[in-house]
Amino acid sequence: MHSILLKQELLSESEMDKETVINVEHVSKKYCKSLKRSMLYGGIDISRNMLKFSSRSDRLRKDEFWALNDISFEVKKGEALGIIGPNGSGKTTLLKLLNGIFWPDKGKITIKGKVGALIELGAGFHPLLTGRENIYINAAILGMKKREIYKEFDSIVEFAGIGDFIDSPIKNYSSGMYVRLGFSIAIHSSPDILLVDEALSVGDAQFVQKCLWKFQQFQEKGGTIVFVSHNMDSIKKNCQETILLDQGEIIDRGKPKEVTDVYNALIFEKIASEMKKEQSPTGKELASRRVGKKNQRYGSFQAEIVDVTILNGEGKPRKTVNTNEATEIKIKALFYEELRDILVGFTIRNRIGVDVYMTNTGWKGVDIPRVSKNNNLEVSFAQKMCLVPGEYTITAAVSQITPNGIRRLDWVSDCLVFEVLASEKMSGICNLDSAVSVKQGKSEVDIDR
């Protein structure tokens, strides 16, 4: 018998502060590759359940596979959990299990509070009905009462940005309008827990900022978010903890900055293995490389980064620099083979791991046609450090251009930590060194009127 416990409980604020609102215990979910066999197995399972026999859901039958396998984690009230992984790793399946769309074949899921799911937004819309009519229908499906829909109607329309088309049939909407309306309805349904699947990939920059602002408001009120995305900067900005899925299993869990590095390693290793037509390392093997180490590192290691340094204008190594100071980032690599068409580059990240600047020799128009075996290669990047005050890290990489794409030779995350200082107050990501001028004069408008 399917084992799932979805509780919609209303708890006091003091109780919720101490409660785990999502608890996933040894959950597994299987699918069948064959549609015919899937329908056959479904009929057999329903028949066995009707006769009060076990459906043996914990076993794999022909053409079946585990989309999720023995997943366990918990999320507390007010937290934002990021879920990342390659395509087909089980991310959306996990969200659908949390939302109660699917049942797990093994394990138990406990949810405390009202769930709002931003999954396949607009899936319940009727194309022949107007936006207005679809708002009432979709909001009711999400559990909103009639008076709540009336109260939030104008806000839903304004947030979606479809005011001029509210009484037009949905079939005439663009794909962006369609999804924005679905997002707006879901976010206004006042859930305790939000399940978000790539919602920030829709709409323009203005709409994305509105979504981020809404998420921030939601969390400030004690809301909990489970956020699936392929955008690592969004994960690092919005989540306190991250889970990495690969082939239906949790292979790493921890701070977003660290787990996203393992994800990047996993993706690049898969690409490199496809290029070389060989078996790629498993996600668990890549995650284990970080155990006991400060940095994530990966590549073919035909060359190795041996030193990364920041120099000031006098050529002296520094760990602190002033904003807008002339600096030099020097990367030194040792080559164990003779290699051609080399790229060397770096990324500067802020304290939460968001990329604020990235460049390499290729982008700067500098060719490195050949490096001999057992030779050192030293590349220097001179620039002003136009960053606001704060702590930053440098991630360095050396790669090779091949006919099939870029082969990573060595990539080292956060190999150098430095601090930017400033004598004036500023905020944001970069220092644009603004020059301010002020003018006053009489208005051309007749003020006596």
Secondary structure, 3 states (H helix, E strand, C coil): CCCCEEECCCCCHHHHHHCEEEEEEEEEEEEECCHHHHHHHHHHHHHHHHCCCCCCCCCCCCCEEEEEEEEEEEEECCCEEEEECCCCCCHHHHHHHHCCCCCCCEEEEEEECCEEEECCCCCCCCCCCEHHHHHHHHHHHCCCCHHHHHHHHHHHHHHHCCHHHCCCEHHHCCHHHHHHHHHHHHHCCCCCEEEEECHHHCCCHHHHHHHHHHHHHHHHCCCEEEEECCCHHHHHHHCCEEEEEECCEEEEEECHHHHHHHHHHHHHHHHHHHHHCCCCCCHHHHHHCCCCCCCCEECCCCEEEEEEEEECCCCCECCEEECCCEEEEEEEEEECCCEECEEEEEEEECCCCCEEEEEECCCCCCCCCEECCCCEEEEEEEEECCECCEEEEEEEEEEEEECCEEEEEEEEEEEEEEEEECCCCCCCCECCCCCCCCCCCCCCCCCCC
